[in-house]
Amino acid sequence: MSRAVRRHPVVTKPGKRVNLKTTRQAAVAARKTGVGHWYQALFPRWAQDIVAELRRVVWPSRQNTMHLTLVVVVVSAAVGLILGGIDIGFSELLRRILTP
């Protein structure tokens, strides 16, 4: 739960009644998803925020991860071969220019 949400109460339009049951259920749900007291004492607030964000991340599937890893390996190998070829070409060019 963000700090802004914790600090400010639920704001309703004038004349609209607040459903206390729903509000209590939301509070209980927020407590259940929160961390325990020992965790709060052990880790600073920014570390707790990092953990909370990582829990919300939608991680890729195994198949998607394997596919993207394969793409990275193939592209890296291709770039390595191209740069290696350019390096060998310049080395050969300089060797022919500098040797009598």
C-alpha positions in Angstrom: 0.0 0.0 0.0 1.5 3.4 -1.0 2.1 6.0 1.6 -0.5 8.4 0.0 -3.2 5.8 0.4 -2.3 5.1 4.0 -2.2 8.8 5.1 -5.5 9.9 3.5 -8.8 8.5 4.5 -11.4 7.4 2.0 -12.9 10.5 0.4 -16.5 10.3 -0.7 -18.8 12.7 -2.4 -20.9 14.9 -0.1 -24.2 13.2 0.9 -22.9 9.7 -0.1 -22.9 7.1 2.6 -19.8 5.1 3.2 -20.3 1.3 3.2 -18.4 0.4 6.4 -18.5 -3.3 5.7 -16.7 -2.8 2.4 -14.2 -0.4 4.0 -13.5 -3.0 6.8 -13.1 -5.8 4.3 -10.6 -3.6 2.3 -8.7 -2.9 5.5 -8.5 -6.6 6.4 -7.4 -7.5 2.9 -4.7 -4.8 3.1 -3.5 -6.2 6.4 -3.4 -9.7 5.0 -1.3 -8.7 2.0 1.0 -6.6 4.2 4.2 -7.9 5.9 4.7 -8.9 9.5 6.1 -6.8 12.2 9.5 -8.6 12.3 9.9 -7.8 8.6 9.1 -4.1 9.1 11.7 -3.9 11.9 14.3 -5.8 9.9 14.1 -4.0 6.5 13.8 -0.3 5.7 10.7 1.0 4.0 12.4 1.3 0.6 13.3 -2.4 0.7 9.7 -3.3 1.5 8.6 -1.2 -1.4 11.0 -3.1 -3.7 9.6 -6.5 -2.5 6.0 -5.2 -3.0 6.8 -4.1 -6.6 8.5 -7.4 -7.4 5.4 -9.3 -6.2 3.3 -7.3 -8.7 5.6 -8.1 -11.7 4.2 -10.3 -14.4 7.0 -12.7 -15.1 7.4 -14.2 -18.5 6.6 -17.9 -19.1 9.4 -20.4 -19.4 8.8 -20.8 -23.1 8.9 -17.0 -23.7 12.1 -16.8 -21.6 13.8 -19.6 -23.6 12.8 -17.9 -26.9 14.1 -14.5 -25.9 17.3 -16.0 -24.6 17.8 -17.8 -27.9 17.3 -14.5 -29.7 19.9 -12.7 -27.6 22.4 -15.5 -28.1 21.9 -15.5 -31.9 22.1 -11.7 -32.2 25.2 -11.6 -29.9 26.9 -14.3 -32.1 26.1 -12.4 -35.3 27.4 -9.1 -34.0 30.5 -10.8 -32.7 31.2 -12.4 -36.1 30.7 -9.1 -37.9 33.0 -7.2 -35.5 35.5 -10.0 -35.6 35.5 -9.9 -39.4 36.0 -6.1 -39.4 38.8 -6.5 -37.0 40.6 -9.1 -39.1 40.1 -7.0 -42.2 41.6 -3.9 -40.6 44.5 -6.0 -39.1 45.3 -7.4 -42.6 45.0 -4.0 -44.2 47.4 -2.4 -41.7 49.8 -5.4 -41.9 50.0 -4.9 -45.7 50.4 -1.2 -45.5 53.1 -1.2 -42.7 55.2 -4.2 -43.8 57.7 -3.5 -46.6 
